[in-house]
Amino acid sequence: MRLLHLSDSALPIGALAHSFGLESLVSAEALNVGALPGFLRGYLQEAGMLEGVACREAFRLAPAEQQKFFAVRWIEINDCLSALKPARESRVASAALGRNFLQAALALGDFPVLQEARDASLKSMSLMHHAAAFGLVSATFGFNETHAVLAYLHQMTASLVSACQRLLPIGQNAATCILWNLKPAIVETSELSANCTLDTVDCFMPLLDWGAMAHPALPTRLFIS
């Protein structure tokens, strides 16, 4: 129940305010309703893989025997994610959600590992990305690693579908079907992420990166990113 709570796309950390470049693609007529299911599958294969791997690597920092290396590796994971997000809008959005998520988790009790993570990031001025924060919090709370990655990928996809409902003529039933039919792709991405590291994973989404970079120039905007 706690994992369901933290992975709810409506968790008040600001996720509903971000489209991660989708708004620009819709405005440029580069994305429509018919193309959306295939687009989201591609998103999972690229961005989902990267986020899933980062979530797993951060998850594995929580065991006590690794704590002496914790701060350095935590910063490395987040700095790597920053480097692999070339669009400032998407990079800053991911970091805003990560910071808010970690802060929300810290409000739920006394968690020294999470406090150490926040302090290390603030001291080094490193960003705290959502995928990494979700992985670390999930391990600290005692969740199963695979369940945590699946939950993260599902809420990430659900947030994008929600953004598209506000950008495209998609009804509730259609949105439900799209997300339902994407579940095998979510499972596949999670399974593949278990066999990668941040040193071997890649993420190539030039069109979406352009969309995020072009977002500040839109004449009207519904989303922050």
N, C-alpha and C positions, 0 to 999 in steps of 0.2 A: 504493500500500500504506500509506503514511503517513496519507493522508486517511482510508482505511478504519479505520486504527487509532484516530485521534482522534475519528472519528464513531461509534465503537462505543458503543451504549447501555450497555454494561457497563464502559466506561472508569471507573476508580475515582475519580470526582469527587463522588460522592454522589447521582447522578441517581435511583438505585433507591429512595431514601428519600423521594421527593416524589410526590404525586399531583396537586398544583396544584388542589385543591378537589374532585377526583373522589370522594374518600372520603366527603365530606359528601353529595354528590348520591346516591351509592349508599345511604348510610345513610337518607336521606330518601325512598328509593324513587322518585327523580326520574330515575334512569338505570338501564336494564336491558340485558341482552344484545342483545335485538332492536333497541334504539334506538342501540346503540353505533356501528355504521358511519356512520349519518347524523350522529350527534353529532360524530364525529371529522372528518367532512368539513366540518362547520360550524366546528369548531375551527381547521382549516387555513385556511378562508376568512377568519377573523377574527384569531386569535392568530398563525396561521402567516404571514399577510401582514405583520403588524407585525414579527414576529421576522425574516422574510426581508428586509424592507427595512432593518432595523437591521444585519443581518449584512452586507448589501451596502455600506451606508454606512461601516461600520467597515473593511471590506475595502479600500475606496478610500483610506483614510488612509495606507497603507503606502508608496506610491511616494515616492521621495526628494524630488521637487520640491514635495511637499506637507508635508514634515516641519515647516516653520516654523509651520504652523497646526495641527499635530497635536494637541498637548495640549489646546488649547481645544475643538476640534471633538470629540475623544474624550470629553471631559467632557459636552459638549452632547448627544451621542448617548445616553450612559448616563442623563443626567438626564431626557431626553425619555422614554426607556423607563420610568424610575421613575414619571414623572408619568402615563403611560398604563397603569400597573398599579395600580389603586386599592386592591386587596386587599393588605394588608401581608404575609400569608402567601405569596402568589405572588410578590410583589416581592422579599421577602427570599430566597425559594428560588432565584429567577433569579439574584440577586446572589451567593448562596453558590456556585452552580454556576459562574458566571463567574469568580469569584475562584479557585476550585479549578482550573478549566480553565487559566487563565492561569498559575497557579503550576506546574501540570504541564508546560506548554509551556516555561516558563523553565528547567525542570530538564533539558531536552533539549539545551541548548547556549547559546551566547552570542548573545542577540538584543536589541540596544540598543533597538529600537522597542518591544518588549514590556516591557522594563524601564522605559522612559519612560512607557508607558501605566500601569503599576502605580504608579509613583511619583507621577504626576499625580493619579491617583484617590485615593491615600492622602493627598496634600497637601491636596486640595480636599474630602476626606471624601465623595467621590462614589462611588456604587455601581458595580460592574463587572458588567454583565449577561452572561449566557451567550451570547446571540446576537451581541453586539458583540465579545466576546472571541473567539468562534469565527471571525468574519469577519476580525478583525485577525491572528490567528494564521495563518489560511489564506493570507492575502496574504503574510505574512512568510515562510512556508514555501514560497512559490512555487506554490500550488495555483491552479487555474482558478476564477474567481469563480462561474460558474454551477454548477460541480461542487461547490464549497464550500457554496453555499446549498442545493442538493439534498441533500447529505449531512447538513447540519444539520437540515433539515426532516424527513428520514427518521428520524434518530435521535431527534428530539423526539417524533415520532409513535410510534415503536417503544417509547419509554419509557412513553408513556401506555397503549399496549396491554399492556405488561408490568404496569403498575399495576393495570389492569382484570382481569388474570388472577388477581391476588391478592384482588380485591374481588368479582368476579363468577364464576359457574360457567362459565368459558371454558376449554376444553381447548387443548392445543398446536396441533392441526390447525385448530381454529376461529380461533385467534389468528393463525396463519400466513395463513389465507385473508383475514382482515380487513385485515392489513397489506399483503398482496399486491394486494388490490383497491383500496387507497387510493393506490397509486403514481401513477395518472393525476391524482388530485387534488393530490398533492405536486408533480408536474411543472407543473400549471396554476398553483398558488400561486407557485412559483418564477418562472415566466414573468411573471406579473402584478406580482410584486414589483420586477421590473426597470424598471417604468414608474412607480414611486411614489417619494416621498421621505418622510421622517419628518414633513414639514410637510403632506403631503397624505393620508397613510394614516390610517385610523381602525380602531378595534377596539371592538366592542360585544358584551360577553358578560355581561350582568347576572346570569344564573343561576349561571354558574361563579364570578363574583366573589363572589356570596353564599356559594357553597359554600366558597370559600377563607376568607372572613371567619368563617363558622360553624365551621370546622374545630377551633379551640381548645376549643370547648364540647362536642365529642363525648365521650361517657363513656369510650370506648375508641378507640384510634387505632393503625393500622398504620404511618402515614406522618407525616413532620414537617409536611407541608403538604397 
